[in-house]
């Protein structure tokens, strides 16, 4: 059996060693995901868009995450990567004090919002640290306002 671990750095080695001693293989491509309750990840395994190589990036580098069907893109200041996780899974493993969902297809980093512009029909346009614009939809309007204290 193969399992992917999404746990804190402090617990990672101990849990990995325990699972491997029980014959369970740790694999970032596994269908099963083991997470910690009330613990959030510090790093995320992603694939490079150009050559599909596996990389390990810090969640501090994430500007926003966007989903297009089954494709999930992780946007940083200087690059865009692909994730094997679904958006709802990322919501569960990213710290909600640092990340907030603003639409059915976008999660943003709170620290990477550079400009908030109100738009018509209970919406906001956000300019992110990498220069991209993303949009808060009406469904997430009140959640966004409360999150940012607007």
N, CA and C atoms as a LAMMPS dump frame, in Angstrom:
ITEM: TIMESTEP
0
ITEM: NUMBER OF ATOMS
450
ITEM: BOX BOUNDS ff ff ff
-5.0000000000000000e+02 5.0000000000000000e+02
-5.0000000000000000e+02 5.0000000000000000e+02
-5.0000000000000000e+02 5.0000000000000000e+02
ITEM: ATOMS id mol type element x y z
1 1 1 N 0.847 -1.178 0
2 1 2 C 0 0 0
3 1 3 C 0.887 1.235 0
4 2 1 N 0.457 2.258 -0.761
5 2 2 C 1.182 3.523 -0.841
6 2 3 C 0.314 4.622 -0.236
7 3 1 N 0.958 5.516 0.52
8 3 2 C 0.263 6.627 1.163
9 3 3 C 1.079 7.897 0.952
10 4 1 N 0.38 8.99 0.713
11 4 2 C 1.001 10.306 0.655
12 4 3 C 0.82 10.976 2.008
13 5 1 N 1.859 11.616 2.526
14 5 2 C 1.777 12.277 3.826
15 5 3 C 1.638 13.785 3.645
16 6 1 N 0.672 14.369 4.339
17 6 2 C 0.494 15.821 4.378
18 6 3 C 0.432 16.193 5.848
19 7 1 N 1.614 16.189 6.459
20 7 2 C 1.693 16.449 7.904
21 7 3 C 2.815 17.436 8.178
22 8 1 N 2.866 17.93 9.408
23 8 2 C 3.862 18.925 9.783
24 8 3 C 5.273 18.354 9.687
25 9 1 N 6.233 19.242 9.486
26 9 2 C 7.638 18.832 9.406
27 9 3 C 8.101 18.156 10.69
28 10 1 N 7.56 18.602 11.829
29 10 2 C 7.956 18.044 13.122
30 10 3 C 7.594 16.564 13.237
31 11 1 N 6.477 16.166 12.672
32 11 2 C 5.985 14.792 12.791
33 11 3 C 6.373 13.903 11.618
34 12 1 N 6.82 14.492 10.535
35 12 2 C 7.004 13.764 9.288
36 12 3 C 7.913 12.541 9.421
37 13 1 N 9.113 12.735 9.936
38 13 2 C 10.073 11.624 10.008
39 13 3 C 9.579 10.498 10.902
40 14 1 N 8.996 10.849 12.032
41 14 2 C 8.495 9.838 12.962
42 14 3 C 7.364 9.014 12.34
43 15 1 N 6.414 9.68 11.702
44 15 2 C 5.285 8.983 11.085
45 15 3 C 5.758 8.151 9.9
46 16 1 N 6.643 8.714 9.096
47 16 2 C 7.167 7.985 7.937
48 16 3 C 7.871 6.705 8.387
49 17 1 N 8.721 6.81 9.38
50 17 2 C 9.445 5.641 9.891
51 17 3 C 8.483 4.577 10.422
52 18 1 N 7.457 5.008 11.158
53 18 2 C 6.478 4.078 11.701
54 18 3 C 5.724 3.341 10.587
55 19 1 N 5.235 4.103 9.607
56 19 2 C 4.48 3.492 8.509
57 19 3 C 5.342 2.541 7.682
58 20 1 N 6.573 2.932 7.42
59 20 2 C 7.466 2.069 6.651
60 20 3 C 7.799 0.784 7.411
61 21 1 N 7.856 0.865 8.743
62 21 2 C 8.108 -0.343 9.537
63 21 3 C 6.927 -1.311 9.463
64 22 1 N 5.76 -0.804 9.112
65 22 2 C 4.557 -1.634 8.966
66 22 3 C 4.344 -2.079 7.515
67 23 1 N 5.317 -1.767 6.642
68 23 2 C 5.23 -2.198 5.254
69 23 3 C 4.467 -1.252 4.351
70 24 1 N 4.222 -0.042 4.791
71 24 2 C 3.495 0.947 3.992
72 24 3 C 4.512 1.869 3.333
73 25 1 N 4.377 2.011 2.013
74 25 2 C 5.302 2.84 1.253
75 25 3 C 4.794 4.284 1.212
76 26 1 N 5.708 5.24 1.405
77 26 2 C 5.368 6.66 1.332
78 26 3 C 5.666 7.124 -0.092
79 27 1 N 4.639 7.657 -0.768
80 27 2 C 4.773 8.048 -2.168
81 27 3 C 3.907 9.28 -2.425
82 28 1 N 4.5 10.327 -2.991
83 28 2 C 3.759 11.559 -3.269
84 28 3 C 2.731 11.426 -4.38
85 29 1 N 2.718 10.294 -5.078
86 29 2 C 1.722 10.052 -6.117
87 29 3 C 0.64 9.08 -5.658
88 30 1 N 0.638 8.724 -4.382
89 30 2 C -0.303 7.729 -3.861
90 30 3 C -1.736 8.242 -3.912
91 31 1 N -2.66 7.3 -3.991
92 31 2 C -4.083 7.642 -4.025
93 31 3 C -4.613 7.986 -2.635
94 32 1 N -3.943 7.515 -1.591
95 32 2 C -4.383 7.772 -0.212
96 32 3 C -3.548 8.878 0.406
97 33 1 N -4.213 9.748 1.169
98 33 2 C -3.564 10.891 1.792
99 33 3 C -3.763 10.826 3.298
100 34 1 N -2.681 10.903 4.056
101 34 2 C -2.742 10.923 5.514
102 34 3 C -2.434 12.333 5.979
103 35 1 N -3.384 12.941 6.719
104 35 2 C -3.191 14.309 7.212
105 35 3 C -3.316 14.344 8.722
106 36 1 N -2.821 15.428 9.306
107 36 2 C -2.921 15.648 10.744
108 36 3 C -4.1 16.565 11.031
109 37 1 N -4.813 16.302 12.102
110 37 2 C -5.901 17.171 12.514
111 37 3 C -5.325 18.454 13.098
112 38 1 N -5.882 19.583 12.682
113 38 2 C -5.478 20.902 13.175
114 38 3 C -4.001 21.208 12.966
115 39 1 N -3.373 20.556 12.027
116 39 2 C -1.993 20.853 11.67
117 39 3 C -1.991 21.154 10.181
118 40 1 N -1.189 22.099 9.798
119 40 2 C -1.174 22.52 8.419
120 40 3 C 0.23 22.368 7.843
121 41 1 N 0.299 22.11 6.562
122 41 2 C 1.576 21.838 5.924
123 41 3 C 2.405 23.103 5.751
124 42 1 N 3.726 22.926 5.692
125 42 2 C 4.655 24.023 5.444
126 42 3 C 5.202 23.979 4.022
127 43 1 N 5.129 22.785 3.41
128 43 2 C 5.64 22.574 2.058
129 43 3 C 4.625 21.791 1.243
130 44 1 N 4.72 21.924 -0.05
131 44 2 C 3.789 21.25 -0.948
132 44 3 C 4.584 20.638 -2.104
133 45 1 N 4.261 19.412 -2.449
134 45 2 C 4.893 18.763 -3.594
135 45 3 C 4.119 19.143 -4.852
136 46 1 N 4.841 19.663 -5.843
137 46 2 C 4.232 20.12 -7.094
138 46 3 C 5.034 19.582 -8.275
139 47 1 N 4.485 19.771 -9.468
140 47 2 C 5.188 19.405 -10.705
141 47 3 C 5.453 20.67 -11.511
142 48 1 N 6.61 20.728 -12.123
143 48 2 C 6.94 21.819 -13.023
144 48 3 C 6.067 21.691 -14.277
145 49 1 N 5.495 22.781 -14.738
146 49 2 C 4.619 22.74 -15.92
147 49 3 C 5.36 22.347 -17.186
148 50 1 N 6.614 22.735 -17.288
149 50 2 C 7.362 22.514 -18.517
150 50 3 C 7.904 21.096 -18.65
151 51 1 N 8.531 20.58 -17.592
152 51 2 C 9.178 19.275 -17.72
153 51 3 C 8.632 18.21 -16.772
154 52 1 N 7.581 18.518 -16.043
155 52 2 C 6.904 17.589 -15.125
156 52 3 C 7.788 17.06 -14
157 53 1 N 8.924 17.712 -13.731
158 53 2 C 9.762 17.269 -12.612
159 53 3 C 9.076 17.63 -11.295
160 54 1 N 9.302 16.8 -10.277
161 54 2 C 8.708 17.012 -8.953
162 54 3 C 9.537 18.026 -8.173
163 55 1 N 8.856 18.958 -7.528
164 55 2 C 9.507 19.98 -6.713
165 55 3 C 8.804 20.064 -5.374
166 56 1 N 9.495 20.578 -4.4
167 56 2 C 8.982 20.735 -3.054
168 56 3 C 9.051 22.225 -2.752
169 57 1 N 7.89 22.933 -2.722
170 57 2 C 7.895 24.384 -2.504
171 57 3 C 7.294 24.728 -1.142
172 58 1 N 7.722 25.847 -0.606
173 58 2 C 7.184 26.342 0.658
174 58 3 C 5.81 26.969 0.407
175 59 1 N 4.868 26.768 1.324
176 59 2 C 3.55 27.389 1.157
177 59 3 C 3.652 28.912 1.276
178 60 1 N 4.724 29.412 1.879
179 60 2 C 4.953 30.856 1.964
180 60 3 C 5.158 31.475 0.583
181 61 1 N 5.587 30.671 -0.386
182 61 2 C 5.84 31.157 -1.74
183 61 3 C 4.571 31.228 -2.594
184 62 1 N 3.501 30.614 -2.135
185 62 2 C 2.268 30.569 -2.921
186 62 3 C 1.57 31.928 -2.921
187 63 1 N 1.223 32.417 -4.113
188 63 2 C 0.456 33.656 -4.258
189 63 3 C -1.029 33.299 -4.314
190 64 1 N -1.371 32.374 -5.22
191 64 2 C -2.739 31.862 -5.275
192 64 3 C -2.756 30.515 -5.981
193 65 1 N -3.864 29.816 -5.811
194 65 2 C -4.059 28.494 -6.396
195 65 3 C -5.325 28.562 -7.233
196 66 1 N -5.25 28.045 -8.446
197 66 2 C -6.401 28.121 -9.346
198 66 3 C -6.678 26.754 -9.961
199 67 1 N -7.952 26.433 -10.07
200 67 2 C -8.372 25.146 -10.611
201 67 3 C -9.101 25.346 -11.93
202 68 1 N -8.75 24.513 -12.905
203 68 2 C -9.429 24.469 -14.206
204 68 3 C -9.811 23.022 -14.443
205 69 1 N -11.025 22.647 -14.118
206 69 2 C -11.436 21.255 -14.268
207 69 3 C -10.621 20.363 -13.347
208 70 1 N -9.836 19.448 -13.917
209 70 2 C -9.005 18.55 -13.113
210 70 3 C -7.581 19.069 -12.947
211 71 1 N -7.282 20.227 -13.517
212 71 2 C -5.949 20.815 -13.423
213 71 3 C -5.939 21.858 -12.306
214 72 1 N -4.97 21.725 -11.392
215 72 2 C -4.813 22.691 -10.309
216 72 3 C -3.435 23.331 -10.457
217 73 1 N -3.426 24.652 -10.621
218 73 2 C -2.181 25.398 -10.783
219 73 3 C -1.839 26.152 -9.508
220 74 1 N -0.57 26.076 -9.124
221 74 2 C -0.043 26.796 -7.964
222 74 3 C 0.78 27.955 -8.517
223 75 1 N 0.352 29.189 -8.256
224 75 2 C 1.044 30.373 -8.759
225 75 3 C 1.926 30.958 -7.665
226 76 1 N 3.211 31.176 -7.997
227 76 2 C 4.145 31.836 -7.093
228 76 3 C 4.551 33.154 -7.745
229 77 1 N 5.468 33.881 -7.124
230 77 2 C 5.899 35.151 -7.69
231 77 3 C 6.577 34.98 -9.042
232 78 1 N 7.29 33.873 -9.228
233 78 2 C 8.082 33.726 -10.44
234 78 3 C 7.74 32.529 -11.321
235 79 1 N 6.789 31.688 -10.908
236 79 2 C 6.51 30.498 -11.699
237 79 3 C 5.101 29.983 -11.427
238 80 1 N 4.663 29.054 -12.267
239 80 2 C 3.383 28.365 -12.08
240 80 3 C 3.659 26.878 -12.112
241 81 1 N 3.132 26.164 -11.108
242 81 2 C 3.344 24.73 -10.975
243 81 3 C 2.001 24.011 -11.021
244 82 1 N 2.05 22.703 -11.189
245 82 2 C 0.848 21.88 -11.185
246 82 3 C 0.8 21.069 -9.9
247 83 1 N -0.398 20.895 -9.371
248 83 2 C -0.582 20.096 -8.162
249 83 3 C -1.399 18.86 -8.477
250 84 1 N -1.101 17.783 -7.784
251 84 2 C -1.871 16.555 -7.924
252 84 3 C -3.069 16.528 -6.994
253 85 1 N -3.171 17.52 -6.116
254 85 2 C -4.276 17.598 -5.156
255 85 3 C -5.454 18.343 -5.775
256 86 1 N -6.627 18.064 -5.294
257 86 2 C -7.827 18.808 -5.672
258 86 3 C -7.883 20.084 -4.818
259 87 1 N -8.633 21.063 -5.264
260 87 2 C -8.734 22.327 -4.546
261 87 3 C -9.291 22.128 -3.137
262 88 1 N -10.308 21.296 -2.984
263 88 2 C -10.889 21.074 -1.659
264 88 3 C -9.882 20.404 -0.722
265 89 1 N -8.994 19.561 -1.254
266 89 2 C -7.965 18.935 -0.428
267 89 3 C -6.96 19.975 0.041
268 90 1 N -6.588 20.874 -0.857
269 90 2 C -5.652 21.938 -0.488
270 90 3 C -6.251 22.854 0.571
271 91 1 N -7.551 23.121 0.48
272 91 2 C -8.228 23.928 1.507
273 91 3 C -8.073 23.287 2.889
274 92 1 N -8.101 21.98 2.934
275 92 2 C -8.011 21.262 4.195
276 92 3 C -6.624 21.179 4.787
277 93 1 N -5.589 21.316 3.959
278 93 2 C -4.226 21.169 4.48
279 93 3 C -3.459 22.485 4.555
280 94 1 N -4.027 23.573 4.017
281 94 2 C -3.41 24.898 4.121
282 94 3 C -3.993 25.641 5.319
283 95 1 N -3.157 26.393 6.003
284 95 2 C -3.563 27.131 7.199
285 95 3 C -4.627 28.176 6.845
286 96 1 N -5.832 28.085 7.435
287 96 2 C -6.897 29.036 7.11
288 96 3 C -6.612 30.46 7.592
289 97 1 N -5.603 30.638 8.431
290 97 2 C -5.205 31.991 8.828
291 97 3 C -4.401 32.677 7.728
292 98 1 N -3.853 31.881 6.803
293 98 2 C -3.032 32.423 5.725
294 98 3 C -3.671 32.317 4.348
295 99 1 N -4.614 31.384 4.177
296 99 2 C -5.229 31.157 2.875
297 99 3 C -6.749 31.187 2.995
298 100 1 N -7.397 31.747 1.969
299 100 2 C -8.853 31.809 1.953
300 100 3 C -9.341 31.533 0.533
301 101 1 N -10.434 30.807 0.45
302 101 2 C -11.05 30.517 -0.843
303 101 3 C -11.919 31.707 -1.227
304 102 1 N -11.783 32.176 -2.474
305 102 2 C -12.537 33.356 -2.917
306 102 3 C -13.518 33.044 -4.034
307 103 1 N -13.477 31.81 -4.533
308 103 2 C -14.426 31.36 -5.554
309 103 3 C -14.375 29.842 -5.58
310 104 1 N -15.203 29.234 -6.411
311 104 2 C -15.166 27.777 -6.523
312 104 3 C -13.857 27.278 -7.111
313 105 1 N -13.08 28.184 -7.738
314 105 2 C -11.863 27.743 -8.409
315 105 3 C -10.577 28.433 -7.95
316 106 1 N -10.632 29.294 -6.914
317 106 2 C -9.43 30.03 -6.509
318 106 3 C -9.29 30.099 -4.984
319 107 1 N -8.059 29.843 -4.518
320 107 2 C -7.643 30.064 -3.132
321 107 3 C -6.509 31.08 -3.192
322 108 1 N -6.531 32.086 -2.305
323 108 2 C -5.466 33.097 -2.305
324 108 3 C -4.695 33.072 -0.99
325 109 1 N -3.471 33.601 -1.065
326 109 2 C -2.671 33.821 0.131
327 109 3 C -2.979 35.222 0.641
328 110 1 N -3.336 35.319 1.892
329 110 2 C -3.701 36.608 2.491
330 110 3 C -2.567 37.622 2.364
331 111 1 N -1.339 37.174 2.556
332 111 2 C -0.183 38.075 2.547
333 111 3 C 0.189 38.552 1.147
334 112 1 N -0.345 37.913 0.123
335 112 2 C 0.058 38.243 -1.243
336 112 3 C -0.969 39.109 -1.986
337 113 1 N -1.982 39.604 -1.279
338 113 2 C -2.963 40.517 -1.883
339 113 3 C -2.38 41.926 -1.818
340 114 1 N -2.224 42.563 -2.981
341 114 2 C -1.643 43.904 -3.033
342 114 3 C -2.696 44.99 -3.151
343 115 1 N -3.849 44.661 -3.765
344 115 2 C -4.882 45.673 -3.981
345 115 3 C -6.251 45.012 -4.036
346 116 1 N -7.219 45.62 -3.351
347 116 2 C -8.601 45.131 -3.364
348 116 3 C -9.463 46.235 -3.969
349 117 1 N -10.161 45.913 -5.068
350 117 2 C -11.018 46.887 -5.736
351 117 3 C -12.448 46.361 -5.756
352 118 1 N -13.398 47.113 -5.168
353 118 2 C -14.798 46.679 -5.234
354 118 3 C -15.289 46.693 -6.68
355 119 1 N -16.153 45.74 -6.993
356 119 2 C -16.749 45.662 -8.325
357 119 3 C -18.264 45.614 -8.165
358 120 1 N -18.979 45.649 -9.262
359 120 2 C -20.431 45.6 -9.214
360 120 3 C -20.923 44.24 -8.745
361 121 1 N -22.144 44.192 -8.265
362 121 2 C -22.846 42.954 -7.9
363 121 3 C -22.137 42.136 -6.834
364 122 1 N -21.735 42.786 -5.753
365 122 2 C -21.12 42.091 -4.613
366 122 3 C -19.909 41.252 -5.034
367 123 1 N -18.96 41.873 -5.677
368 123 2 C -17.732 41.204 -6.101
369 123 3 C -16.551 42.111 -5.79
370 124 1 N -15.351 41.497 -5.751
371 124 2 C -14.112 42.243 -5.602
372 124 3 C -13.135 41.765 -6.672
373 125 1 N -12.273 42.677 -7.133
374 125 2 C -11.15 42.33 -7.992
375 125 3 C -9.906 42.481 -7.131
376 126 1 N -9.053 41.454 -7.128
377 126 2 C -7.835 41.477 -6.327
378 126 3 C -6.619 41.493 -7.237
379 127 1 N -5.696 42.391 -6.95
380 127 2 C -4.41 42.369 -7.646
381 127 3 C -3.435 41.68 -6.706
382 128 1 N -2.814 40.623 -7.202
383 128 2 C -1.928 39.809 -6.381
384 128 3 C -0.473 40.267 -6.522
385 129 1 N 0.388 39.776 -5.644
386 129 2 C 1.793 40.183 -5.614
387 129 3 C 2.527 39.896 -6.916
388 130 1 N 2.089 38.9 -7.672
389 130 2 C 2.749 38.574 -8.941
390 130 3 C 2.16 39.361 -10.116
391 131 1 N 1.21 40.266 -9.843
392 131 2 C 0.613 41.103 -10.885
393 131 3 C -0.67 40.552 -11.473
394 132 1 N -0.999 39.305 -11.183
395 132 2 C -2.234 38.705 -11.705
396 132 3 C -3.454 39.278 -10.989
397 133 1 N -4.584 39.25 -11.681
398 133 2 C -5.85 39.658 -11.087
399 133 3 C -6.723 38.42 -10.904
400 134 1 N -7.357 38.317 -9.745
401 134 2 C -8.314 37.252 -9.465
402 134 3 C -9.573 37.908 -8.921
403 135 1 N -10.665 37.153 -8.924
404 135 2 C -11.951 37.75 -8.605
405 135 3 C -12.652 36.999 -7.479
406 136 1 N -13.172 37.774 -6.518
407 136 2 C -13.997 37.212 -5.452
408 136 3 C -15.417 37.15 -6.005
409 137 1 N -16.005 35.96 -6.008
410 137 2 C -17.358 35.82 -6.543
411 137 3 C -18.394 36.162 -5.473
412 138 1 N -19.628 36.344 -5.907
413 138 2 C -20.706 36.691 -4.969
414 138 3 C -20.885 35.653 -3.879
415 139 1 N -20.718 34.385 -4.205
416 139 2 C -20.888 33.315 -3.222
417 139 3 C -19.898 33.444 -2.073
418 140 1 N -18.728 34.009 -2.337
419 140 2 C -17.672 34.121 -1.323
420 140 3 C -17.49 35.558 -0.83
421 141 1 N -18.334 36.458 -1.284
422 141 2 C -18.224 37.884 -0.964
423 141 3 C -18.22 38.142 0.546
424 142 1 N -19.206 37.614 1.254
425 142 2 C -19.298 37.864 2.698
426 142 3 C -18.178 37.178 3.472
427 143 1 N -17.779 35.978 3.051
428 143 2 C -16.662 35.287 3.692
429 143 3 C -15.392 36.105 3.536
430 144 1 N -15.182 36.642 2.335
431 144 2 C -14 37.459 2.053
432 144 3 C -14.009 38.741 2.899
433 145 1 N -15.143 39.41 2.946
434 145 2 C -15.239 40.649 3.74
435 145 3 C -14.933 40.392 5.21
436 146 1 N -15.493 39.32 5.748
437 146 2 C -15.236 38.991 7.153
438 146 3 C -13.765 38.631 7.373
439 147 1 N -13.192 37.862 6.456
440 147 2 C -11.797 37.424 6.565
441 147 3 C -10.845 38.62 6.608
442 148 1 N -11.102 39.633 5.774
443 148 2 C -10.238 40.802 5.713
444 148 3 C -10.732 41.96 6.585
445 149 1 N -11.867 41.767 7.261
446 149 2 C -12.391 42.815 8.133
447 149 3 C -12.832 44.056 7.392
448 150 1 N -13.432 43.858 6.236
449 150 2 C -13.886 44.986 5.406
450 150 3 C -15.308 45.341 5.768
